[in-house]
Amino acid sequence: MSFSAVDHGMMARALQLAERGLWTTSPNPRVGCVIVRAGEIVGEGWHVEAGGPHAEVHALRAAGDTARGATAYVTLEPCSHTGRTPPCAEALIAAGVSRVVAAMRDPNPLVAGQGLAMLQAAAIETASGLLENEAGELNIGFVSRMTRRRPWLRLKTAASLDGKTALNNGLSQWITGPDARQDGHRWRARACAILTGIGTVRDDDPQLNVRAVETSRQPLRVVVDSRLEMPLTAKILQGGPVLIAAAVNDEKRANLLRSAGAEVLVLPNAAGKVDLKALLEALAQRGVNEVHAEAGFKLNGSLMREGLVDELLLYLAPCLIGDAASGLFNLPELTTLDGKQLLQLRDVRQIGQDIRLIARLR
């Protein structure tokens, strides 16, 4: 299917609109919609938050009667089922649009082509695949949850140029500068959950919430704490939901943590540690699309060894710390370079005084 320059321009605008919901739509996908008639935009909108109107409804309301005979550009196939809101495919049919262009099909099994089929049955011309890669990137976590039954895991870490993340006494604040730390909060804000380990809680006592940027939604904080060693005075237990993943079923300790406001989930593996794969699957069942991991080299290494890391968000500071310090990942020693983990660099840029790299595992 070939698309015109106008088609590309309008879908690009729809993607811009969808990105406005980057921090707010969870667990729903980020979606934008543009209604075009005679080459002019007559209505546009985006999905703002779960439970609220979808992008198509906002755009159709803005277009009013001018939607009849128009083309709707939407970044995700219109839904065909009734969830918290009625089907968007029905709204487009009722509005009398003549053509619908979707950037990508919806991977949700409740839709999966049925939205476009509903439109086609109403004699509406449909097309899909325009800027599909860009649309998929915007909803990479939602696609992961729907197709792999686990969230997209982005592991964030900060290190010196010689790859050290903390001193051997646990001190790590601060290796990077304020601009990099603020940028890190932007990535926290787009995630549905922030994952860390009990070692980081003990060493840094972090709040692990979004503070450096304004957001209307705080991600779920998740702590891997095999033996339920979380101090009851930990800052992470204050101000928002916390899920503690444990490997032991210590009811006395678990009840104390529940009294402090935490939820405790016991997921042991055969080695007596937390089953990290099962934890991610459990988070997916709760509607978590993206997990932002900020942990120490032990949990970082465990996530890497188990093949659960999808993307690295690495900040490098222009400093050297020396060999007697903690590294990035607790990984087994290699005896040949054939075993090295290959990465695909996606983005490299300077953030303040530091360098930010985004890479995906190959």
C-alpha positions in Angstrom: 0.0 0.0 0.0 1.4 3.4 -1.0 0.8 6.5 1.0 0.9 10.1 -0.1 2.9 13.0 1.4 -0.3 14.3 3.0 -0.8 10.9 4.6 2.7 10.9 6.0 2.3 14.4 7.4 -1.0 13.8 9.0 0.2 10.5 10.7 3.3 12.3 11.9 1.0 14.8 13.5 -1.1 12.1 15.1 2.1 10.6 16.6 3.0 14.0 18.0 -0.3 14.1 19.7 0.0 10.5 21.0 3.3 11.4 22.7 1.5 13.9 24.9 0.1 10.9 26.8 3.6 9.5 27.3 3.4 9.7 31.1 -0.4 9.4 31.7 -2.1 6.6 29.7 -0.9 3.5 31.6 -2.0 0.8 31.3 -3.5 1.9 28.0 -1.4 2.6 24.9 -0.5 6.1 23.8 -2.7 7.0 20.9 -3.2 10.1 18.7 -5.9 10.9 16.1 -6.2 13.5 13.3 -9.4 14.1 11.3 -8.7 15.6 7.8 -11.2 16.8 5.3 -10.2 18.3 1.9 -6.6 18.4 3.0 -7.3 20.4 6.2 -7.3 19.2 9.8 -10.8 19.6 11.2 -10.3 17.7 14.5 -7.5 16.2 16.5 -7.0 14.6 19.9 -5.1 12.1 22.0 -5.8 9.6 24.7 -5.0 11.4 28.0 -5.6 8.8 30.7 -7.0 5.4 31.3 -10.8 5.5 31.7 -11.1 8.7 29.7 -12.2 9.1 26.1 -9.9 7.6 23.5 -8.1 9.7 20.9 -10.7 9.1 18.2 -13.5 10.4 20.4 -11.6 13.6 21.3 -10.8 14.2 17.6 -14.4 13.5 16.4 -15.8 15.8 19.1 -13.5 18.6 17.8 -14.5 17.9 14.2 -18.2 17.7 14.7 -20.2 17.4 11.5 -17.1 18.1 9.4 -16.0 14.5 10.2 -18.5 13.2 7.6 -16.6 12.1 4.5 -13.3 12.8 6.2 -10.2 10.7 6.7 -9.2 9.7 10.2 -5.5 9.1 10.9 -4.9 7.1 14.1 -1.7 5.8 15.5 -3.2 2.5 16.6 -6.1 0.4 15.1 -9.4 1.7 16.6 -10.8 -0.6 19.3 -13.7 -2.9 18.5 -14.7 -3.9 22.0 -16.3 -2.3 25.0 -13.9 -1.8 27.9 -14.1 1.3 30.1 -15.3 3.2 27.0 -17.4 2.2 23.9 -15.7 0.9 20.7 -13.9 3.7 18.8 -14.6 1.8 15.5 -18.4 2.3 16.1 -17.8 6.1 16.8 -16.0 6.5 13.5 -18.8 4.7 11.7 -21.4 6.8 13.3 -19.5 10.0 12.5 -19.6 9.0 8.8 -15.8 9.1 8.1 -15.0 7.7 4.6 -11.4 6.5 5.3 -9.4 5.3 8.3 -5.6 5.0 8.2 -4.0 3.2 11.2 -0.2 3.3 11.8 -0.3 -0.2 13.2 -2.7 -3.0 14.1 -3.6 -3.4 17.7 -1.7 -6.4 19.3 -4.3 -6.7 22.0 -6.1 -10.0 21.3 -9.4 -8.3 22.0 -8.9 -6.2 18.9 -6.2 -7.7 16.6 -7.6 -6.6 13.3 -11.3 -6.7 14.4 -11.4 -2.9 14.5 -10.4 -2.5 10.9 -12.7 -5.3 9.9 -15.6 -3.6 11.6 -14.8 -0.4 9.6 -14.5 -2.4 6.3 -17.9 -4.0 7.0 -19.4 -0.5 7.1 -17.9 0.3 3.7 -15.2 2.5 5.1 -11.8 2.4 3.3 -9.0 1.3 5.6 -5.2 1.1 5.4 -2.5 0.3 8.0 1.3 0.3 8.2 2.0 4.0 7.8 4.8 5.0 10.2 4.3 1.6 11.9 7.8 1.5 13.4 7.4 4.9 15.0 4.0 3.9 16.4 5.4 0.7 17.7 8.3 2.5 19.5 5.9 4.8 21.2 4.0 1.9 22.6 6.9 -0.6 23.0 5.8 -1.6 26.5 2.2 -2.2 25.5 3.3 -4.3 22.5 5.6 -6.3 24.8 2.9 -6.9 27.3 0.4 -8.0 24.6 2.8 -10.2 22.6 5.3 -11.5 25.2 3.1 -11.4 28.3 5.8 -9.3 30.1 6.7 -5.6 30.3 9.5 -3.9 28.4 12.4 -3.7 30.9 14.6 -0.6 30.6 17.7 -0.8 32.9 19.0 2.6 33.9 22.4 3.0 35.4 25.0 5.8 35.9 28.7 5.2 35.9 32.1 6.9 35.7 34.0 6.6 32.4 35.8 3.6 33.9 32.5 1.9 34.4 32.1 2.2 38.2 28.7 2.9 39.8 29.5 3.1 43.5 32.3 3.0 46.0 32.9 -0.3 47.8 31.4 1.3 50.9 28.1 1.8 49.0 28.4 5.5 48.3 27.1 6.5 44.9 25.5 10.0 45.2 26.3 11.6 43.0 28.4 10.3 40.1 26.4 12.2 37.4 25.3 15.8 37.3 21.9 17.4 37.9 20.9 17.4 34.2 21.4 13.7 33.9 19.5 13.0 37.1 16.5 15.2 35.9 16.6 13.3 32.6 16.4 10.1 34.5 13.3 11.2 36.2 11.7 11.8 32.8 12.3 8.1 32.0 10.9 7.2 35.4 7.8 9.2 34.6 7.0 7.2 31.5 7.3 3.8 33.2 4.5 2.0 34.9 6.8 0.5 37.6 10.3 1.3 39.0 12.3 -1.8 40.0 15.2 -1.9 42.5 16.8 -4.3 44.9 17.1 -4.4 48.7 20.8 -3.6 48.4 20.0 -0.2 46.8 17.4 0.5 49.5 19.9 -0.2 52.3 22.7 1.7 50.7 20.9 4.8 49.3 17.5 4.8 51.1 15.9 6.2 47.9 12.3 7.4 47.5 12.4 6.1 44.0 9.6 8.3 42.8 9.3 11.0 40.2 10.2 14.4 41.6 12.4 16.3 39.1 9.6 16.6 36.6 5.9 17.3 37.0 3.6 14.3 36.6 0.1 13.4 37.6 0.9 9.7 38.1 3.6 8.0 40.2 4.8 4.6 39.0 4.5 1.5 41.2 7.8 1.0 43.2 8.9 -2.7 43.2 11.7 -4.0 45.5 13.3 -7.4 45.1 13.9 -8.4 48.7 14.3 -12.2 48.9 14.5 -12.4 52.7 12.1 -9.5 53.6 14.9 -7.3 55.0 13.2 -4.0 54.1 13.7 -1.5 57.0 10.3 -0.3 58.2 11.8 3.2 58.2 12.8 3.1 54.5 11.8 6.2 52.6 10.4 4.0 49.8 7.6 2.9 52.0 6.3 6.5 52.2 4.1 8.2 49.6 2.7 5.7 47.2 2.2 2.1 46.4 5.1 -0.4 46.9 5.3 -4.0 46.0 7.9 -6.2 47.7 8.9 -9.4 45.9 10.2 -12.0 48.3 11.4 -15.6 48.2 10.5 -16.5 51.8 7.0 -16.8 53.2 7.7 -15.0 56.6 4.2 -14.0 57.6 5.3 -12.1 60.7 7.7 -9.9 58.7 5.3 -9.7 55.8 2.5 -8.4 58.0 4.8 -5.7 59.4 5.6 -4.5 55.9 1.9 -4.6 55.0 1.1 -2.5 58.0 3.7 0.0 56.7 1.7 0.2 53.4 3.5 -2.3 51.2 2.2 -5.3 49.3 4.2 -8.5 49.6 4.4 -11.1 46.8 6.2 -14.3 47.4 7.8 -15.7 44.2 10.7 -18.1 45.0 12.8 -19.8 42.4 14.6 -23.1 42.8 17.7 -21.4 44.2 15.7 -19.6 47.0 15.9 -16.2 45.3 13.1 -14.2 43.8 11.9 -15.6 40.4 12.5 -12.5 38.3 10.8 -13.8 35.2 7.7 -14.7 37.3 7.8 -11.2 38.8 7.7 -9.5 35.4 4.9 -11.8 34.3 3.0 -10.8 37.5 3.5 -7.2 36.7 2.2 -7.7 33.2 -1.0 -9.2 34.7 -1.4 -5.9 36.6 -1.2 -3.9 33.4 2.4 -2.8 33.7 3.8 -2.0 30.2 7.2 -0.6 31.0 9.6 -1.3 33.9 12.3 1.1 34.7 15.0 -0.7 36.7 17.4 1.3 38.9 19.4 -1.2 41.0 22.9 -2.2 42.0 25.3 -4.5 40.1 24.0 -7.7 41.7 20.3 -7.3 40.5 21.5 -5.7 37.3 23.6 -8.8 36.7 20.7 -11.1 37.5 18.4 -9.4 35.1 21.0 -9.6 32.4 21.9 -13.2 33.0 18.2 -14.2 32.8 17.7 -12.4 29.5 15.1 -10.0 31.0 16.8 -6.7 30.0 15.4 -5.2 26.8 17.1 -1.8 26.8 20.0 0.0 28.6 19.8 3.6 29.6 23.4 4.4 30.6 24.7 7.8 31.8 28.5 8.2 31.8 30.1 10.9 33.8 33.4 12.6 32.9 35.3 11.2 35.8 37.4 8.2 36.9 36.9 6.3 40.2 39.4 3.5 40.0 39.3 -0.3 40.2 38.4 -0.6 43.8 34.7 0.2 43.3 31.5 -1.5 42.1 30.9 -2.2 38.4 27.8 -2.1 36.3 26.8 -5.8 36.2 27.6 -8.8 38.3 28.3 -11.2 35.4 30.4 -14.4 35.2 33.9 -14.1 34.0 34.4 -14.7 30.3 37.3 -16.9 29.0 36.7 -15.9 25.4 35.4 -12.8 23.8 32.9 -14.9 21.8 30.7 -14.7 24.9 30.5 -10.9 25.0 27.0 -9.4 25.1 26.5 -7.4 21.9 24.5 -4.2 21.9 22.8 -2.0 19.3 23.3 1.7 20.0 20.0 3.5 19.5 20.9 7.0 20.7 24.0 8.8 22.0 23.8 12.4 23.3 25.2 14.8 25.8 23.0 15.6 28.8 24.6 18.5 30.7 28.1 17.4 31.5 27.3 13.7 31.0 26.8 11.3 28.1 23.6 9.3 27.7 23.6 6.1 25.7 20.5 4.1 24.8 21.3 0.6 23.7 19.3 -2.6 23.1 20.6 -6.1 23.6 21.2 -8.1 20.4 
